[in-house]
Amino acid sequence: MKRPLFPTEPVDEEFFHRAPLLIADTFEIPRGAAEVWAELTGENALSWCRMVRQVTWTSARPFGVGTTRTVRTAGVLYERFFRWEEGRRKSFYVFGSSVPLFRHFAEDYLVEPSSETACRFTWTIAIEPRPLARPADGVSRLLLSTLFSDTRRHFAAR
């Protein structure tokens, strides 16, 4: 049975400064930036996150602005990348979801080398929920924070 699609509105990088619900974390990772970037853009991206059931890239490589992917969690998110700096940064917005919770939803991934064998990864999630979903902001924040704790464990990050 096909799930319904609830469209969400596109955003740009400015949304990360004004989103009503903003969750971010920075990880000091004892691996090189290229290795971490490869995992974040690989076929099994985010497989270490218990909330994420499957990530499917729906665009051909090489990836860049306009790349799309589908992420299955408790629902399905349809994502489009609006920023892509190969090896360093990527940002997307959700353009549709199987659940009517969000007006806007975006994420930003920034990988910066700190040495040849270590890097800093900053992950930012920005959300504007639909009015009926706003009372659940605390629950959303708690659930989304598992992405960060799982990532910290996976990369043995500080």
C-alpha atoms as an extended CHARMM CRD file, in Angstrom:
* protein
*
       158  EXT
         1         1  MET       CA              0.0000000000        0.0000000000        0.0000000000  PROA      1               0.0000000000
         2         2  LYS       CA              1.4240000000        3.3490000000       -1.0380000000  PROA      2               0.0000000000
         3         3  ARG       CA              1.7260000000        5.9480000000        1.6960000000  PROA      3               0.0000000000
         4         4  PRO       CA              0.2640000000        9.4330000000        1.1730000000  PROA      4               0.0000000000
         5         5  LEU       CA              2.6770000000       12.2710000000        0.4130000000  PROA      5               0.0000000000
         6         6  PHE       CA              2.3930000000       15.4280000000        2.4880000000  PROA      6               0.0000000000
         7         7  PRO       CA              4.3850000000       18.1580000000        0.7490000000  PROA      7               0.0000000000
         8         8  THR       CA              6.6880000000       20.4220000000        2.7340000000  PROA      8               0.0000000000
         9         9  GLU       CA              8.1490000000       23.7540000000        1.7150000000  PROA      9               0.0000000000
        10        10  PRO       CA             11.7120000000       24.2100000000        0.4270000000  PROA      10              0.0000000000
        11        11  VAL       CA             14.2750000000       26.1720000000        2.4250000000  PROA      11              0.0000000000
        12        12  ASP       CA             17.7550000000       27.5870000000        1.9370000000  PROA      12              0.0000000000
        13        13  GLU       CA             20.7320000000       27.9720000000        4.2910000000  PROA      13              0.0000000000
        14        14  GLU       CA             19.0570000000       30.9250000000        6.0590000000  PROA      14              0.0000000000
        15        15  PHE       CA             16.5490000000       28.5160000000        7.5920000000  PROA      15              0.0000000000
        16        16  PHE       CA             19.2970000000       27.1540000000        9.8660000000  PROA      16              0.0000000000
        17        17  HSD       CA             19.3550000000       30.5830000000       11.5900000000  PROA      17              0.0000000000
        18        18  ARG       CA             15.6070000000       31.0060000000       12.0890000000  PROA      18              0.0000000000
        19        19  ALA       CA             14.0380000000       27.5640000000       12.5250000000  PROA      19              0.0000000000
        20        20  PRO       CA             11.7370000000       27.3000000000       15.5440000000  PROA      20              0.0000000000
        21        21  LEU       CA             13.2170000000       23.9060000000       16.4480000000  PROA      21              0.0000000000
        22        22  LEU       CA             16.9790000000       23.6990000000       16.0180000000  PROA      22              0.0000000000
        23        23  ILE       CA             19.0530000000       20.7340000000       17.1770000000  PROA      23              0.0000000000
        24        24  ALA       CA             22.7970000000       20.5270000000       16.5840000000  PROA      24              0.0000000000
        25        25  ASP       CA             25.8460000000       18.6590000000       17.7810000000  PROA      25              0.0000000000
        26        26  THR       CA             29.5570000000       18.6960000000       16.9880000000  PROA      26              0.0000000000
        27        27  PHE       CA             31.6700000000       15.5490000000       17.0310000000  PROA      27              0.0000000000
        28        28  GLU       CA             35.4540000000       15.3390000000       17.3050000000  PROA      28              0.0000000000
        29        29  ILE       CA             36.1280000000       12.1630000000       15.3150000000  PROA      29              0.0000000000
        30        30  PRO       CA             39.4220000000       10.2300000000       15.3420000000  PROA      30              0.0000000000
        31        31  ARG       CA             39.1870000000        9.5210000000       11.5980000000  PROA      31              0.0000000000
        32        32  GLY       CA             40.1850000000       11.5030000000        8.5650000000  PROA      32              0.0000000000
        33        33  ALA       CA             37.6430000000       13.8680000000        7.0020000000  PROA      33              0.0000000000
        34        34  ALA       CA             37.5990000000       11.9430000000        3.6920000000  PROA      34              0.0000000000
        35        35  GLU       CA             36.7360000000        8.6930000000        5.4810000000  PROA      35              0.0000000000
        36        36  VAL       CA             33.8980000000       10.3050000000        7.4520000000  PROA      36              0.0000000000
        37        37  TRP       CA             32.5560000000       12.0450000000        4.3240000000  PROA      37              0.0000000000
        38        38  ALA       CA             32.5850000000        8.7120000000        2.4780000000  PROA      38              0.0000000000
        39        39  GLU       CA             30.4540000000        7.1180000000        5.2020000000  PROA      39              0.0000000000
        40        40  LEU       CA             28.0120000000       10.0370000000        5.2240000000  PROA      40              0.0000000000
        41        41  THR       CA             27.5280000000        9.7600000000        1.4630000000  PROA      41              0.0000000000
        42        42  GLY       CA             27.8810000000        5.9930000000        1.0930000000  PROA      42              0.0000000000
        43        43  GLU       CA             25.2670000000        3.4030000000        0.2290000000  PROA      43              0.0000000000
        44        44  ASN       CA             24.7740000000        2.6360000000        3.9370000000  PROA      44              0.0000000000
        45        45  ALA       CA             24.6560000000        6.2490000000        5.1250000000  PROA      45              0.0000000000
        46        46  LEU       CA             23.2770000000        6.5720000000        8.6580000000  PROA      46              0.0000000000
        47        47  SER       CA             22.8540000000        2.7830000000        9.0180000000  PROA      47              0.0000000000
        48        48  TRP       CA             24.2950000000        3.1680000000       12.5210000000  PROA      48              0.0000000000
        49        49  CYS       CA             21.3010000000        5.2930000000       13.6110000000  PROA      49              0.0000000000
        50        50  ARG       CA             18.5930000000        3.1770000000       15.2100000000  PROA      50              0.0000000000
        51        51  MET       CA             15.8870000000        5.6210000000       14.0440000000  PROA      51              0.0000000000
        52        52  VAL       CA             16.8830000000        5.1940000000       10.4060000000  PROA      52              0.0000000000
        53        53  ARG       CA             15.6280000000        2.0320000000        8.7460000000  PROA      53              0.0000000000
        54        54  GLN       CA             16.9360000000        2.7010000000        5.2330000000  PROA      54              0.0000000000
        55        55  VAL       CA             18.5510000000        5.4390000000        3.1530000000  PROA      55              0.0000000000
        56        56  THR       CA             18.1190000000        5.1660000000       -0.6110000000  PROA      56              0.0000000000
        57        57  TRP       CA             19.9130000000        7.5660000000       -2.9300000000  PROA      57              0.0000000000
        58        58  THR       CA             17.4920000000        8.2720000000       -5.7920000000  PROA      58              0.0000000000
        59        59  SER       CA             19.9540000000       10.2630000000       -7.9080000000  PROA      59              0.0000000000
        60        60  ALA       CA             22.9330000000        8.9650000000       -9.8160000000  PROA      60              0.0000000000
        61        61  ARG       CA             26.4860000000        9.7070000000       -8.7350000000  PROA      61              0.0000000000
        62        62  PRO       CA             28.2790000000       12.0240000000       -8.7170000000  PROA      62              0.0000000000
        63        63  PHE       CA             26.0690000000       13.7160000000       -6.1420000000  PROA      63              0.0000000000
        64        64  GLY       CA             25.6070000000       17.4750000000       -6.0340000000  PROA      64              0.0000000000
        65        65  VAL       CA             22.9840000000       20.1850000000       -5.7650000000  PROA      65              0.0000000000
        66        66  GLY       CA             19.6570000000       18.6460000000       -6.7490000000  PROA      66              0.0000000000
        67        67  THR       CA             20.5400000000       15.1320000000       -5.5280000000  PROA      67              0.0000000000
        68        68  THR       CA             17.5980000000       13.3100000000       -3.9510000000  PROA      68              0.0000000000
        69        69  ARG       CA             17.2520000000       10.4780000000       -1.4990000000  PROA      69              0.0000000000
        70        70  THR       CA             14.5150000000        8.7150000000        0.4460000000  PROA      70              0.0000000000
        71        71  VAL       CA             14.8940000000        7.9870000000        4.1440000000  PROA      71              0.0000000000
        72        72  ARG       CA             12.7090000000        5.4780000000        5.9350000000  PROA      72              0.0000000000
        73        73  THR       CA             12.2060000000        5.9910000000        9.6360000000  PROA      73              0.0000000000
        74        74  ALA       CA              8.8490000000        5.6080000000       11.3870000000  PROA      74              0.0000000000
        75        75  GLY       CA              7.6600000000        7.4230000000        8.2540000000  PROA      75              0.0000000000
        76        76  VAL       CA              9.2260000000        8.2190000000        4.8940000000  PROA      76              0.0000000000
        77        77  LEU       CA             11.1000000000       11.4490000000        4.1270000000  PROA      77              0.0000000000
        78        78  TYR       CA             11.8290000000       12.6260000000        0.5850000000  PROA      78              0.0000000000
        79        79  GLU       CA             14.9230000000       14.8310000000        0.5210000000  PROA      79              0.0000000000
        80        80  ARG       CA             16.5290000000       17.2070000000       -2.0010000000  PROA      80              0.0000000000
        81        81  PHE       CA             20.0380000000       18.6160000000       -1.5130000000  PROA      81              0.0000000000
        82        82  PHE       CA             20.3360000000       22.3670000000       -2.0640000000  PROA      82              0.0000000000
        83        83  ARG       CA             23.9900000000       22.6730000000       -1.0420000000  PROA      83              0.0000000000
        84        84  TRP       CA             26.7870000000       20.2560000000       -1.9050000000  PROA      84              0.0000000000
        85        85  GLU       CA             30.4560000000       21.0480000000       -1.3630000000  PROA      85              0.0000000000
        86        86  GLU       CA             32.0710000000       17.7170000000       -2.1520000000  PROA      86              0.0000000000
        87        87  GLY       CA             34.1030000000       16.3490000000        0.7420000000  PROA      87              0.0000000000
        88        88  ARG       CA             33.0430000000       19.1450000000        3.0910000000  PROA      88              0.0000000000
        89        89  ARG       CA             29.3810000000       20.1110000000        3.3340000000  PROA      89              0.0000000000
        90        90  LYS       CA             25.9140000000       19.0640000000        2.2470000000  PROA      90              0.0000000000
        91        91  SER       CA             22.4660000000       20.3840000000        3.1450000000  PROA      91              0.0000000000
        92        92  PHE       CA             19.0030000000       19.1890000000        2.2110000000  PROA      92              0.0000000000
        93        93  TYR       CA             15.3690000000       19.9720000000        2.8060000000  PROA      93              0.0000000000
        94        94  VAL       CA             12.5160000000       17.5040000000        2.9720000000  PROA      94              0.0000000000
        95        95  PHE       CA             10.1520000000       18.1260000000        0.0600000000  PROA      95              0.0000000000
        96        96  GLY       CA              7.5990000000       15.5380000000        1.1360000000  PROA      96              0.0000000000
        97        97  SER       CA              6.8160000000       13.1980000000        3.9830000000  PROA      97              0.0000000000
        98        98  SER       CA              4.4800000000       10.2970000000        4.6580000000  PROA      98              0.0000000000
        99        99  VAL       CA              3.4840000000       11.9970000000        7.9210000000  PROA      99              0.0000000000
       100       100  PRO       CA              1.9740000000       15.5070000000        8.1230000000  PROA      100             0.0000000000
       101       101  LEU       CA              4.2400000000       16.7840000000       10.9070000000  PROA      101             0.0000000000
       102       102  PHE       CA              6.4700000000       19.3800000000        9.2440000000  PROA      102             0.0000000000
       103       103  ARG       CA              6.0690000000       22.6220000000        7.3550000000  PROA      103             0.0000000000
       104       104  HSD       CA              9.8690000000       22.7780000000        6.9060000000  PROA      104             0.0000000000
       105       105  PHE       CA             12.5600000000       20.2110000000        7.7170000000  PROA      105             0.0000000000
       106       106  ALA       CA             16.2400000000       20.5420000000        6.7950000000  PROA      106             0.0000000000
       107       107  GLU       CA             19.6250000000       19.1690000000        7.7820000000  PROA      107             0.0000000000
       108       108  ASP       CA             23.1860000000       20.3840000000        7.3510000000  PROA      108             0.0000000000
       109       109  TYR       CA             26.3220000000       18.2140000000        7.5590000000  PROA      109             0.0000000000
       110       110  LEU       CA             29.7120000000       19.9270000000        7.8420000000  PROA      110             0.0000000000
       111       111  VAL       CA             32.9690000000       17.9020000000        7.9250000000  PROA      111             0.0000000000
       112       112  GLU       CA             36.1700000000       19.8360000000        8.6790000000  PROA      112             0.0000000000
       113       113  PRO       CA             39.6310000000       18.2770000000        8.9620000000  PROA      113             0.0000000000
       114       114  SER       CA             41.4070000000       18.9820000000       12.2470000000  PROA      114             0.0000000000
       115       115  SER       CA             44.4690000000       16.8970000000       11.3030000000  PROA      115             0.0000000000
       116       116  GLU       CA             45.3250000000       14.1960000000        8.7680000000  PROA      116             0.0000000000
       117       117  THR       CA             43.7490000000       11.5650000000       10.9900000000  PROA      117             0.0000000000
       118       118  ALA       CA             40.9120000000       13.4750000000       12.6880000000  PROA      118             0.0000000000
       119       119  CYS       CA             38.0290000000       15.7610000000       11.8490000000  PROA      119             0.0000000000
       120       120  ARG       CA             35.1660000000       17.7520000000       13.2770000000  PROA      120             0.0000000000
       121       121  PHE       CA             31.6430000000       16.8750000000       12.1250000000  PROA      121             0.0000000000
       122       122  THR       CA             28.8050000000       19.3100000000       12.8300000000  PROA      122             0.0000000000
       123       123  TRP       CA             25.2620000000       18.0750000000       12.2260000000  PROA      123             0.0000000000
       124       124  THR       CA             22.3700000000       20.5120000000       12.3750000000  PROA      124             0.0000000000
       125       125  ILE       CA             18.6720000000       19.6530000000       12.1460000000  PROA      125             0.0000000000
       126       126  ALA       CA             16.1900000000       22.5110000000       11.6280000000  PROA      126             0.0000000000
       127       127  ILE       CA             12.4360000000       22.0610000000       11.7900000000  PROA      127             0.0000000000
       128       128  GLU       CA              9.2910000000       24.1170000000       11.6190000000  PROA      128             0.0000000000
       129       129  PRO       CA              6.5040000000       21.7640000000       12.6690000000  PROA      129             0.0000000000
       130       130  ARG       CA              2.9440000000       22.1460000000       11.4970000000  PROA      130             0.0000000000
       131       131  PRO       CA              0.7610000000       23.8080000000       14.1840000000  PROA      131             0.0000000000
       132       132  LEU       CA             -0.8340000000       20.5530000000       15.3280000000  PROA      132             0.0000000000
       133       133  ALA       CA              2.5950000000       18.9410000000       15.8210000000  PROA      133             0.0000000000
       134       134  ARG       CA              4.1230000000       21.7970000000       17.8950000000  PROA      134             0.0000000000
       135       135  PRO       CA              3.1010000000       20.3320000000       21.2740000000  PROA      135             0.0000000000
       136       136  ALA       CA              5.3230000000       17.3380000000       20.4630000000  PROA      136             0.0000000000
       137       137  ASP       CA              8.5170000000       19.4480000000       20.0630000000  PROA      137             0.0000000000
       138       138  GLY       CA             10.0100000000       17.9620000000       23.2440000000  PROA      138             0.0000000000
       139       139  VAL       CA              9.4060000000       14.4180000000       22.0470000000  PROA      139             0.0000000000
       140       140  SER       CA             10.8070000000       15.2960000000       18.6020000000  PROA      140             0.0000000000
       141       141  ARG       CA             13.9360000000       16.7610000000       20.1940000000  PROA      141             0.0000000000
       142       142  LEU       CA             14.3910000000       13.6160000000       22.3140000000  PROA      142             0.0000000000
       143       143  LEU       CA             13.9400000000       11.2420000000       19.3610000000  PROA      143             0.0000000000
       144       144  LEU       CA             16.2210000000       13.2420000000       17.0680000000  PROA      144             0.0000000000
       145       145  SER       CA             18.9240000000       13.4000000000       19.7330000000  PROA      145             0.0000000000
       146       146  THR       CA             19.3120000000        9.6120000000       19.3360000000  PROA      146             0.0000000000
       147       147  LEU       CA             20.7520000000       10.3250000000       15.8680000000  PROA      147             0.0000000000
       148       148  PHE       CA             23.5560000000       12.2250000000       17.5820000000  PROA      148             0.0000000000
       149       149  SER       CA             24.1920000000        9.6820000000       20.3340000000  PROA      149             0.0000000000
       150       150  ASP       CA             24.2550000000        6.8520000000       17.7780000000  PROA      150             0.0000000000
       151       151  THR       CA             26.6490000000        8.8390000000       15.5710000000  PROA      151             0.0000000000
       152       152  ARG       CA             28.9200000000        9.6240000000       18.5090000000  PROA      152             0.0000000000
       153       153  ARG       CA             29.0830000000        5.9010000000       19.3480000000  PROA      153             0.0000000000
       154       154  HSD       CA             29.5970000000        4.8160000000       15.7120000000  PROA      154             0.0000000000
       155       155  PHE       CA             32.5240000000        7.1700000000       15.1040000000  PROA      155             0.0000000000
       156       156  ALA       CA             33.9500000000        6.8310000000       18.6620000000  PROA      156             0.0000000000
       157       157  ALA       CA             33.6640000000       10.5990000000       18.8080000000  PROA      157             0.0000000000
       158       158  ARG       CA             34.2220000000       12.9410000000       21.7130000000  PROA      158             0.0000000000
